[in-house]
Amino acid sequence: MTVEVTRSRLLGVPHGFLGRGGGVSVGLCAGLNVGWGSDDDRAAIAENRRRAVAAVAPGAALVTVHQVHSPDAVVATAPWPDDARPHADALVTDRPGLALGILTADCAPILLSDDTAGVIAATHAGWKGAFTGVIEATLAAMEGLGADRARIAAAIGPAIARKSYEVDDIFQRRFAEADPENDRFFAPGREGHHQFDLEGYAAARLAAAGVTRAEALGLDTYSDPACFFSYRRAVHRGEPTYGRQISLIALPEADRIG
């Protein structure tokens, strides 16, 4: 099976949002599972990662972080060992040959590029990271490498959709107290609960931060088990483990300066 790659029309550099298709894992993590934290065969995960990079940025070196739902962004200048990944939730680089990778299983992956400056980023935006500023930290780190947020384009990949994301009153109040306008991201649910629009919230944070070109792909990880892994779906099914999909972005070698 071929690795399935979804791309945005806004990003002019090699990139892609990947799902389950085209991998070698079996069982609960069947498909293109790339998560070291899953209960899956390590050799299968390594092969899936190799296939993912080959499908998006052949020859590039994969760089990922140890994701902790933080607002922290790091700059990558060279690959680091998998067992020495920094704890962060966004990566930024201006170095061709690096494929920045973000793993998700319901959280929103965001890929960003200032094609003119040759600066790219990949962001893991779960509700906590988005709420505490990981998107803004990503943009600041990109500007530190010479990007201009007026030129930055962004794409939001597969994430849990509002119809699938039930939250309680305490969750909703946290957002409403931070900004009353956040009410627009919540739809009424069963008593004491709401349906949260993570994708819409991430898009709004991008817009408020000055990113005028952003595309939300509208792909629901929870409701499409054939195509995507989902943490919440696995919990609801009582499954002991779950896979992770990857989103990748890279600068082509031709963009190397000097």
C-alpha positions as CSV (number, residue, x, y, z in Angstrom):
1,M,0.0,0.0,0.0
2,T,1.3,3.5,-0.9
3,V,1.9,6.0,1.8
4,E,-1.0,8.5,1.6
5,V,0.0,12.2,1.8
6,T,-2.4,15.2,2.1
7,R,-0.9,18.5,1.1
8,S,-1.9,22.1,1.4
9,R,-2.2,24.5,-1.5
10,L,-0.6,27.3,0.5
11,L,2.8,25.8,1.3
12,G,5.4,25.9,-1.4
13,V,7.9,23.6,0.2
14,P,7.9,19.8,0.6
15,H,5.3,18.9,3.2
16,G,2.6,16.5,4.0
17,F,0.0,15.3,6.5
18,L,0.1,11.5,6.7
19,G,-2.4,9.0,8.1
20,R,-2.4,5.2,8.6
21,G,-2.1,4.2,5.0
22,G,1.1,2.6,3.7
23,G,2.7,1.4,6.9
24,V,3.8,-2.0,8.2
25,S,2.5,-2.1,11.7
26,V,-0.2,-4.6,12.6
27,G,-2.8,-5.0,15.4
28,L,-4.2,-2.0,17.1
29,C,-1.5,0.2,15.6
30,A,-2.0,-1.2,12.1
31,G,-0.6,1.0,9.3
32,L,1.9,3.9,9.4
33,N,2.3,4.2,13.1
34,V,5.3,6.4,13.9
35,G,5.0,6.8,17.7
36,W,7.8,5.5,19.9
37,G,5.4,5.7,22.8
38,S,3.0,3.2,21.4
39,D,3.0,-0.5,22.2
40,D,4.2,-1.5,18.8
41,D,7.2,-3.3,17.3
42,R,10.2,-0.9,17.2
43,A,11.4,-2.1,13.9
44,A,8.0,-1.5,12.4
45,I,7.9,2.1,13.8
46,A,11.4,2.7,12.4
47,E,10.3,1.5,8.9
48,N,7.2,3.6,9.0
49,R,9.2,6.6,9.8
50,R,11.5,5.9,6.9
51,R,8.6,5.5,4.6
52,A,7.0,8.7,5.8
53,V,10.1,10.8,5.1
54,A,10.6,9.1,1.7
55,A,7.1,10.0,0.7
56,V,7.5,13.7,1.6
57,A,11.1,14.7,1.5
58,P,13.3,11.9,0.2
59,G,16.9,12.1,1.6
60,A,16.0,14.4,4.4
61,A,16.9,13.7,8.0
62,L,13.9,13.4,10.3
63,V,13.8,15.6,13.4
64,T,11.1,15.3,16.1
65,V,10.7,16.4,19.7
66,H,9.5,14.8,22.9
67,Q,6.0,16.3,22.9
68,V,4.7,17.4,26.3
69,H,1.7,19.7,25.5
70,S,3.8,22.8,26.2
71,P,4.0,26.3,24.6
72,D,7.7,25.7,23.8
73,A,9.3,25.9,20.4
74,V,12.9,24.8,19.6
75,V,15.2,25.6,16.7
76,A,16.7,22.6,14.9
77,T,20.1,23.1,13.2
78,A,21.0,19.4,12.9
79,P,19.4,16.0,13.7
80,W,19.5,14.8,17.3
81,P,19.3,11.2,18.5
82,D,15.7,10.0,19.2
83,D,16.7,9.3,22.9
84,A,17.9,12.9,23.2
85,R,14.9,14.8,21.8
86,P,14.2,18.1,23.6
87,H,10.9,18.5,25.4
88,A,8.9,20.9,23.2
89,D,5.9,21.1,21.0
90,A,7.2,23.0,18.0
91,L,10.2,22.8,15.7
92,V,11.6,25.6,13.6
93,T,14.5,25.6,11.1
94,D,16.1,27.4,8.2
95,R,18.3,24.4,7.3
96,P,17.6,22.4,4.1
97,G,17.8,18.7,4.5
98,L,15.9,18.5,7.8
99,A,12.4,17.1,7.8
100,L,10.5,18.5,10.8
101,G,8.0,16.0,12.2
102,I,5.1,16.4,14.5
103,L,3.2,13.4,15.9
104,T,-0.6,13.5,16.6
105,A,-3.5,11.3,17.4
106,D,-6.3,14.0,17.8
107,C,-4.3,17.1,18.5
108,A,-3.9,19.6,15.6
109,P,-0.7,19.5,13.6
110,I,0.2,22.8,12.0
111,L,2.8,23.2,9.3
112,L,4.1,26.7,8.5
113,S,6.4,28.3,6.0
114,D,7.9,31.6,4.9
115,D,9.0,30.5,1.5
116,T,10.8,33.8,0.8
117,A,13.0,33.6,4.0
118,G,13.4,29.8,3.8
119,V,12.1,29.3,7.3
120,I,9.7,26.5,8.2
121,A,8.0,25.1,11.3
122,A,5.9,22.2,12.6
123,T,3.7,22.6,15.6
124,H,1.8,20.2,17.9
125,A,-1.3,22.1,19.0
126,G,-3.4,20.2,21.4
127,W,-5.9,22.3,23.4
128,K,-3.3,22.9,26.2
129,G,-0.5,23.9,23.9
130,A,-2.7,26.2,21.8
131,F,-4.3,27.7,24.9
132,T,-0.9,28.5,26.5
133,G,0.8,29.9,23.4
134,V,2.6,27.3,21.3
135,I,1.4,28.9,18.1
136,E,2.7,32.3,19.1
137,A,6.0,30.8,20.3
138,T,6.4,29.1,16.9
139,L,5.9,32.4,15.0
140,A,8.4,34.2,17.3
141,A,11.0,31.5,16.7
142,M,10.4,31.7,13.0
143,E,10.9,35.5,13.1
144,G,14.2,34.9,15.0
145,L,15.5,33.1,11.9
146,G,14.4,35.9,9.6
147,A,10.8,35.1,8.8
148,D,8.1,37.7,8.5
149,R,4.7,36.6,9.8
150,A,3.0,38.7,7.1
151,R,4.5,36.2,4.6
152,I,4.0,33.0,6.7
153,A,1.5,30.5,5.4
154,A,0.0,27.8,7.6
155,A,-1.9,24.6,7.2
156,I,-3.8,22.7,10.0
157,G,-3.9,19.0,9.4
158,P,-6.0,16.1,10.7
159,A,-7.4,16.7,14.2
160,I,-10.4,15.7,16.3
161,A,-13.4,17.7,15.0
162,R,-16.0,19.6,17.1
163,K,-18.6,16.9,16.6
164,S,-16.2,14.3,18.1
165,Y,-14.7,16.4,20.9
166,E,-16.9,16.5,24.0
167,V,-15.6,18.5,27.0
168,D,-17.1,19.4,30.3
169,D,-18.1,22.7,31.9
170,I,-14.8,23.2,33.7
171,F,-13.0,23.0,30.3
172,Q,-15.3,25.4,28.7
173,R,-15.1,27.9,31.6
174,R,-11.3,27.9,31.3
175,F,-11.5,29.3,27.8
176,A,-14.4,31.7,28.5
177,E,-12.6,33.2,31.4
178,A,-9.5,33.8,29.3
179,D,-11.5,35.5,26.6
180,P,-15.3,35.7,26.3
181,E,-15.0,35.5,22.5
182,N,-13.8,31.9,22.9
183,D,-17.5,30.9,23.4
184,R,-17.7,30.7,19.6
185,F,-15.6,27.5,19.7
186,F,-18.1,25.6,21.8
187,A,-21.4,24.1,20.7
188,P,-24.1,22.8,23.1
189,G,-23.8,19.2,24.1
190,R,-25.4,16.9,26.6
191,E,-26.1,18.3,30.0
192,G,-22.9,19.8,31.5
193,H,-20.9,19.2,28.4
194,H,-19.9,21.0,25.2
195,Q,-18.4,20.2,21.8
196,F,-15.1,22.0,21.3
197,D,-13.7,23.2,17.9
198,L,-10.0,22.7,18.3
199,E,-9.3,23.3,14.6
200,G,-11.3,26.5,14.6
201,Y,-9.5,27.7,17.8
202,A,-6.1,27.0,16.3
203,A,-7.0,28.9,13.2
204,A,-8.2,31.8,15.2
205,R,-5.0,31.9,17.2
206,L,-3.0,32.0,13.9
207,A,-5.2,34.9,12.6
208,A,-4.9,36.8,15.8
209,A,-1.1,36.4,15.7
210,G,-1.0,37.9,12.2
211,V,-1.0,34.9,9.9
212,T,-3.3,35.9,7.1
213,R,-3.0,32.8,5.0
214,A,-4.0,29.6,6.7
215,E,-5.8,26.5,5.5
216,A,-7.7,24.1,7.8
217,L,-8.1,20.8,6.1
218,G,-11.2,19.7,8.1
219,L,-10.2,16.1,8.6
220,D,-11.6,14.4,11.7
221,T,-9.2,11.9,13.2
222,Y,-11.8,10.4,15.6
223,S,-14.5,9.5,13.1
224,D,-12.3,8.0,10.4
225,P,-10.5,4.9,11.9
226,A,-9.5,3.6,8.5
227,C,-7.4,6.7,7.8
228,F,-6.3,8.1,11.2
229,F,-5.2,7.1,14.6
230,S,-7.2,8.7,17.5
231,Y,-6.3,8.7,21.2
232,R,-9.9,9.5,22.3
233,R,-11.3,6.8,20.1
234,A,-8.9,4.2,21.6
235,V,-9.9,5.3,25.1
236,H,-13.6,5.0,24.2
237,R,-13.0,1.5,22.8
238,G,-11.0,0.4,25.8
239,E,-8.0,-0.3,23.7
240,P,-4.6,-0.4,25.6
241,T,-2.6,1.4,23.0
242,Y,-2.9,3.7,20.0
243,G,-0.8,4.7,17.0
244,R,0.4,8.2,16.0
245,Q,0.4,9.8,12.6
246,I,3.0,12.2,11.4
247,S,3.0,15.6,9.7
248,L,6.2,16.6,7.9
249,I,7.8,19.8,6.4
250,A,11.2,20.3,4.9
251,L,13.2,22.8,2.9
252,P,14.6,21.4,-0.4
253,E,18.4,21.2,-0.7
254,A,18.3,23.8,-3.5
255,D,17.3,26.4,-0.9
256,R,20.7,26.1,0.9
257,I,22.4,29.5,1.1
258,G,26.1,29.7,0.6
